[in-house]
Structures are given as C-alpha cells and as structure tokens.
Amino acid sequence: MISQFEVLPFARAEEEAAKLTEPLRLTVTCSPSHGLDQTVEVASRLAALGHDLTVHLAARMVRGRGHLDEVLAKMAEAGIDDAFVIGGDATPPVGPYASAGDVLPLIREHPHRPRTIGIGGYPEGHPLIEDATLAEVLKEKSVFADYMTTQLCFDPGVLLAWVRRTREAGVELPLVAGVPGIVDRAKLLEISMRVGVGPSLSFLRKQGGLRGLLRISGGSADRLFDALAPLVGDPALNLTGFHYFTFNRLVETWTWEREKRGVEEAPAEVK
C-alpha cells in the first residue's frame, strides 16, 4: 500500500520530518505565497534527511523554459524522483504556462525528468472548471503521467463513483486517494471550502456533525481509511494507496497511519 504524506514548505515541515523514525514518501506543496523555488529547496532538505520526495510542480509558478530546466535540474541533483504536476493557483500565471497540460509534455521529455510524474483528479469537481472539461483534460494529461492523486474528499461513495466513471472513460492510471490526516478541524474546514468539497461536507453533517467527525481524534480519517483500505489492490479500481493531507501535523498522522496498518512494533520515542 502506497502512503504519501503532504507537508507545507515551512520550517515546521523539516522539524516534524526530523522526528520520524522511518523514511516516508513526503510531498511538498507549492502555492503563490511560497513559490516553486522554496518548494524545491524545502524538498531537497527533506530528501537529505533520508525521505523519498515528491515536489508539487505548479505550472502557473514556472517563469519560463529556463526556470523549468533549473527546477528539474535541482530536483535531480537532490535525488527527488517524483513530480506531481498541477496547474496551481497563481493568478495571473507568473510565466507562459496556465495549466498542467502546458508543461507535462516538456517534463516528460526532459533530460532531467523525474522517474515518475503524477497528475490530479477531482472527485467533487473544481470550483472554476466544468465536470465535462475536467474529465476530458484528465484523459489528455494521463498519457504523460504515471499515476494520479485525488483532491481532498470526505465521502468514500463520491470518490468510488468518480473512480468508476474515470475507468469507464478509459483512464487507467494507478490511483492514490487523497484523504485527510489527523488535522485541526478549523484548518480542515477552511481548506475544504476553498477547494470546493461542499458535497463531502454535507455528507459529514449527515453522519453526525462536523464537530464530532473532524476533531483531532481522527473521525473522518478513520472512516475513509476503513472504507477504502479493503479496496486497495482491486484491479477494477487500480487504487494503490493513500495521500494524506497533514497540514504539517505530520507526526500525528504518521503515528495514526501506523496504527491503522497494524504495525506491530512501537515507534521509537520522538525527541
């Protein structure tokens, strides 16, 4: 089972990663407030700690072909073997690229291309893009990618229905399901509303209320893991594992995930 743990490009991410007692697959986000260069810098330092790294490569944060060359060269030098290519939120774009589709062909054929390339999927749609367009673009991007990871989703039924539609449309890439980790309720709600997961929030309310399900004890994370983990490896779904949105509660999410997987040995003391 694949396990990816997403962190934000802050110093806290490095502090948290240093506390871990086993190497993980860490993914470092990219946003207009941090920029792609800072994302690569933080990812490089995390890789130096012994972790496997994925860089969120936001097309709208690439200043041009020379900048893309520089970013990919730095990733290769640091041993970063995976790029998750997204459009990003910069408005307007800082360079000539407005979407992931603009840079994917360049990355795929680049001499410093990462070993694997991922793209995003949107089980509950996108606030600014029609569902039909999302489906069409996903199929177009899939020929340049090795896997796809879904946006945050709370409702396993919505996620699975989207996966089945995606498979029927001919997209066969391995899927990593994006799910919440053990994160602060207020932060989770803020991000959820921003990325447009309203249907999932309605689902949670029906299941007993947000306060109970999104508390630090991990209600929504447990429900999603319990519903989806038995389906990992199902050839019809090609679900390969989980991408945890930790919002820098990395150690808490890692400890919880070990318990869910039934890791028998106790983790070493975190110092």
N, C-alpha and C positions, 0 to 999 in steps of 0.2 A: 504494500500500500504506500503510495506516494504521500508525503507530508511536506507541505511548504508553509513557512511562517513569514507573513508580511510584516515589515517594520518600516517606520518613517525615518527619513535621513536626518536624525538628530543625534547628538552625543549620547542621549539616553539609550539609543539602539545599541551602540557599542558597549555601553556599561552593562546592559542586560545580556548581550551576547557573550560577554566575558564571564558571566556567571554560569553558563551552561556547562554541563559535564559530558556532553556528547556533541559531535558535529551534526548540524542541521542544514536543510535547504532553506536559506533565508532569501527573501525577495525585498528589494529596496524600492520604494515608490518614487515617483517623480511628479512634482507639481510646480506651477508657476512661482510659488513663493520660495522654493528651494532650487529649482533648476536642475538640468540634466547633469551638469558638471559636478555639482555637490552630490548628487545621487551616486555617480560613479566613484567619487572619492570615498564616500562612506562605504560603499560596497567593497571597494578594494581593501579597506582596513578590516572589514569583517572577514573577507576571504583570507587575510593574513592570520586571522585567529584560527583558521582551520575549517571554516564552514564553506559549504557549496553556495554559490551566489547566483541570483537572478537579478538583473537590472531591468526596471521598468523604463523602457526607452520610448519616451513620448515624442511623436513625430513633430508636434507643434512647438517643441522646445529645441529642435535642431536648427541651427542657424544657417546651415548650408552643407554642401557636399564635403567641404574641408572639415567642418565641425563633426560630421558623421564619421569621417575617416579617423579623426582624433579620438572620438569616443570609443569606437570599436577597437582601435589600437591599444588604448589604455585598459579596456576590459580584457583583451587578450594577454597583455603584459601581466595583469593581476591574476590571471587564471580563471576569470569569470566566464563560464561556459554556456550561459543561457541568457537570452534577451526576451522579455515579454513586451511586445510591440503594441502600443496603443496610440490613439490619436492625441489624447491629452486635453487639458483644459485651457491652455493659453489662448486668450482672445484679445487681439488677433494673433496668429502664429508669429513667432519671432523670426521665422525664415520662410522658405518656399514650400514647406510641406504642411498640408492641412489635415492629413489623415494617416492612419497606419498603412493604408494601401499605397500611399505615395512612397514610403521608404522600405516596405517589405521586399520588393524586388532588388533594391540596392543592397540591402543587408544580406539577402540570400546568396547573392553572387559575389560578395565582398571577400577579398583575401583574408580578412580578419573576422570573418563571420563566426558567431558563436556556434558551438556544437549543436544546440537546439534553439528553436525560435517558437515562442508562444503567442497566441492572439486571444482576444477577449470575446466572451459570449454574454448575452444579456437576457436571462430567462424572463425578466419582467419588463423588457423593453428599455428604451432610453428616453429621457425627458425631451430630447430635441430631435429624435430620429424616428420615423415611422417603422413599424414592425416589419413590413414587407421589405423595406430598404435594408434594415438590419440583417435579415435573412439572406438577401441577395449579396450584400457586401461580405458577410461571413463566408459564404461559399467561394467568393472570388479570392478572399485572403487565405483561405485554407490551403491552397496549392503552394503557398510559400511558407507554411508553418508545419511544426512537428506535433503540436498539441494545442489545446485551448483551455482556458480557465474562465469560469463564470464570475460575473459580478456578484456581490453580496446578495444572498437570498435566504429568507427565513422559512419558506414553505416548501417542504420536500415534494409535495404534489405538483406545485408550479414548476419546480426545477425538472422533475422527471418528465412532465408533459412537454416541456421545451426540448429536452434531450431527444425524446422520441420524434418530435417534429423535425428536429435538426437532422437526425439519422435518415428519416424519410426523404429529406431534401438532398441527400447524397453527401453530407459532410460526415466523414468517418474518423476524424482526428480523435486521438485519446483525449478524454475529458477529465479535468481536475475541478472539483466542485468548490466554489468559493463560499465559505461559511464563517460565521462569527466565532472568535475565540472567547476567552474569558475577559471581557472588556467592560468598561464603565458604561452603565445604562444611558446616561445623558449623551456621551460621546457616540454611542451606537445609534441612538435615535437621530442625532444631528446628521451624521453621515448618511444614514438610511434615507432621510428626507431629501438630502442634497442629490443623491444618485438616483432617486426615483424608484424606491421599492415600496410604494404605497400599498399594493395588494398584499405583500407579506406582512406589513404592519397590521392590516385588517385581520389577517389570519391569526396573528399573535393575540390580538384583543379577544377573538372568539375562543382562544384556548385558555383564557383565564386572566388576561390582563397583562399589560406590558410590565408593570411594576414587579409582578411575581416572576415573569419569564426572563426578564433581562437583568435581573440582579446579578451580582458578582458570582454567585454560586453556579452560574452557567446554564440556566434553564434552556434557552434557545439552542445553545451549542450542543447540549446533551440530546435534545430532541432530533436535531438534524443528523448528528453522528449516528444515533441509534437507528434512524430510518434509512440512512444511505449506506452505512458501512457494510451491511449484508449484501449489497448490490455491487460492491467493488469487485471487478473481475467478470461481471456479466458481459458476455461477448456482444449481446444486442445493444447494450448501453455504452460499452467501452469506457466505463467510469474507472479511473485508475487511482483516485485518492482525493485528498482534501488540501485546499489552500485556505489557511486560517488568517483572517483579518485580526491582527492582535492589537493594533493601535498602541504599540510599544508596551503592552502587557505580555511581553514575550515569555518570561519565566513562568508566569501563572498559566498561560496557555500551553506551554510545553509540558508542565507538570500534569495538568489535566489530561492532555492528549496521551501521555504515557499510561495514565491510569485507565483511560478508555481502551487502549490497545492491549491492556493486561500485561504490561511489562512487569515482570516479577521482581527483579532486583530493585531495591530502593535507590533513588538518585543520590549521588554524593551530596554532602552538605553544601549549600550555596553560600559562598562567602562574599 
